[in-house]
Amino acid sequence: MIAYIDIEHISLSRDNERWQARLGRVLKVKYRLEAISGLPCLIMRYEQVSPARLDELGIRAVLISGSATELPHYGQDELAGMTAMFHQVSRPTFGFCGGQQMMAHLLGARVAPINETESGTMATGGWQERTHELGFTAVKATGPHHLLSDLSPDLQMFEAHYWELKEIPAGFHNYASSAVSPIQFIAHETLPLFGTQFHPEAFDEAHPDGQKMLANFFQLL
């Protein structure tokens, strides 16, 4: 069994329309991950995660969602289990967009808006007035990596963000970049720990690169 960790902050549930849309997207990703991996996928809330709980459930790989809530809204205590998971890696772990940002943040790297002088938030919808990436976007592979096997270096990946990594966490390397955000795909030197600024899970028939990348990830199991 694999786990898909939903890191959306519970405060979003106060907006019922956005919350229901979110739940639909999470379920869609669950089905996609099951189809690609051939394994059942358990959806978990980030507050429920700990290394011990993942071990107890027999989780073989962890995939981490994006989020429409900025990192400063999360409390240290509610992220204790996620922090422990990132510091005690014992299974392949892959963060998408906000999942990568949370991973990098909890490992000590700086994460911030692409343009820190602009204003506007996810909650108000003003983020799209800020420097951002949205939609299928050209991403350039900058070096070879197993997760990029059998893919062109000229990737098309779905993006939806206005925050980004400002530095690469210690022990990681970056393997892809875009015109807007240079840190697009990080992988640890020795641990099976990966993150993308883009959303590989948001592929479609015309843009299958994310699907292939996920298939390469599941080959690690």
N, C-alpha and C positions, 0 to 999 in steps of 0.2 A: 504494500500500500504506500502511496505517496500522499503528501499533504500540501494543500494550497492555503497559505496563510493570508487572510484578509486583514490588511492593516488600516482600513478606513476607520477614522475616529468615530466613536459612537455619537458624537454631537451632530453628525450629518443626519441621524435618524429623526431629528426635529423637523427636517424638511422632507415630508413623506414622499413627495414626487421624486426627488433626487435619490432618496434612500431606496425606494422600490426599483428605480432604474439601476441603481448600484447592485442590488441583489440579483437582478436579472443578468448583469454582466458577469458577476462572480460565478453564477451557475453555468453560464456559457463556457467560461474558461475551464471550469471543472470538467465538463464533458470533453472539451478539446484535449486537455491533458490526459484524460483517460484513453482517448482514441489514439494519441501519439505514443503513450507509454505502454499501453496494454495492461495497465494496473488500475485498481480502484483508487479514487482520489477523495480524501477527506478534507472538507473545508473546515478550517479552524480560525477562530478569532485570535488576534495577536495577543490579547490579554491572557489567553489560555495556554500559551506556548511556554514550554521549558524543556531543557535537555532531557530531564527525567520523564516528562510526559511523552515526548517523541519516542523515547526508548520503549516505554510501556506499551505504546500503540504499535510498535514494530514499523515505524515510518522509515522507508528506504531513501526517500529524497524529499526535499523541502523546496517549494516555489513560493515566492512572496509577491503579493499584488502591488499595484500602485495605489495612490491615495489622492483624494481631492482636498485633503487637509494638510496645511503646512506643518513642518516639524515642530516649530515652537509651541504648538497647541498640545503636544504630547507631554505627559508628566514622566519624570524619571522612574517613579515607582511602577507605573503601568507598563513600562518598557523593560522591566527587570528580566523577565523571561526571554525576551528577544535579545537583550544584551548578553545574557548567559549563552544563548544558542550561538551567537556569532563569535563568542570567545571560546566555545567548546565544540568545534565543528567535528562531527563524526559521520556525516553523510553528505552527499552532494546537495548543495544549497544554491539557489538561483533567485536573485531579486530583480524585479521588473520596475523600471522607472522610480517611483517613490520607494519601492522595495530596495533598490540599489542605494538610493539616497539615505534611507534609514540605516542600512548596513554600514555605509561609509561613516555616517554621523556617529553611530555607536562604537565604531572602531577608531574614532578620534580625528577623522578628516573633516574639513570645513565644507558645508553645503549651504548654498544661498541662492537668491534669485540670479538669473543670468545677468540682468542689469539692476544693480542694487540701488540705483538712484531713482528708479521709477516707482509708481504706486499702483495699487490694485491688488485684490486677493481672489482666491478661489471662491470664497463665500459670496462675494459681491458680483462675481463674474468679470471683474475688472482685470483679471489676469491676462485675458486675450488682448487687452490694450497695451500690455507690457511686451518686452522682447520674449518670444516664445517659439516653440516648434509645435506644429499641429498637422496631423495627416501623414500620409506616406512620404518619406523623406529620404534623400540620398545620404547614405552613411558609407564611409570609406574604411575598409579593413586596413589597418596599418601594420599588421604582422600576422603570421600564421598561428592558428590555435585550433585545437580539436573541435571546439564548438562551431568553428567556421569551416570545417571540412566540407569539400564539395560545393562550396558557395563561391560565387564571384566576389572579388574584392570590392566591387561596386554594388553595395547592398541597397535594398529598398525596405525600410522598416518604419512602422507606425510610431509617431511621436505625439505626445500630449503633455507638455511641461513648460513651466517658466522658471523652475529651480533647477540647479545642476550641481555636480561636484566641482568644487574649486581646486581640489587637489586629490591626488591618488592616495588611498590609504596605505600605510606601511605594509610592505610585503606583497603588494599587488602590482600588476602591470596593466597598461591600457592597450587595447588591441583594435580600437575603432574610433573614428571621429566624424563630426559633421561640420558644416559651415558655421553653425551657431554654437554648438556645444562640443568642445574637443574631447571630452572624456565620455565615451559612449559604451564601451564594453571593457569591464575590468575583470581580471582573474587573479587569484592568489598564486604565488609562486609554488607552493607545496600542498596547499589544502584544496579540496573540491568546492571552492567558494567563488561564486560568479555574480556579476551584476551588469545590467544594461540600462542605459538611460532611455532607450526605446522600449517598445512593447512587442517582443517577439510573439506573444500569445494573440496579438491582434492582426494576424495574417488574413489574407483572403486569396481567392483563386488567382488573381492577377498579381499578387505580391506574396509568394510562398516562402520567402527567405526565413521568416520567423519560424515557420513550421519546421523547416529543415534544421534550424539551429536548435530547436527544442528536441528534435529526434536525436541529434548529436549528443545533447546533454543526457538523454535517457540511456544512451549507450554506456554511460559510466556505471550503470547499475549492474 
